[in-house]
Amino acid sequence: LGAGKIRMLIAEDNLPLGESRKTEVMVRLNEIAAHPDVFQKQEETRKNDEQHAKEMLDLLPKAYLFSNAHREGSFLRVDFQPNPNYSPHSMEERVIHAMTGSMLIDQSQARLHELNGRLPEEINIGFGLIATFHAGSSFSTMRNPVPGNEWKTAVIDTDITGRALFFKSIGKKEHVEHSEFKPIPNDTTVALAIQMLKK
């Protein structure tokens, strides 16, 4: 859906929702249907993790050096580390570029299946006065094939810790999974998408 991802909570801690929680979920969905413009603005702020995944993919060929390519099942695993000849253009790029890790490639379709990156050492921006990102902070993503000869992001894991300007804490730990992708018409409205979820 162009406006964003509409989510409907169906369980918490692997337990079905109670009646009061179901009511809360339906009220929220009805609110989204009534005010799709507000929903779209909120969704813009939620696109950061997927944008980071895309940025890391875009950076791969120029910002990293590759080594130790070897078969792993039906995939090719390749390790990566920062290319010292690449100069990051932003604070976020600097953090992404500093990561080391590995990726799994589906050679038959020339597609990236999985990427795992971790900061091996602390990153200081502006000598630590602007921001510090702690060693061990990590980011990973997994992409799977979906109908229509496309690949979609199925899993994003983010675990970033540190501190920002004037020692404000940086902390983001999030695990997101997407599955059972189904194509919908391009002109699907927010209200129609919510009706489809409720069925």
Disulfide bonds with the S-S distance in Angstrom:
none
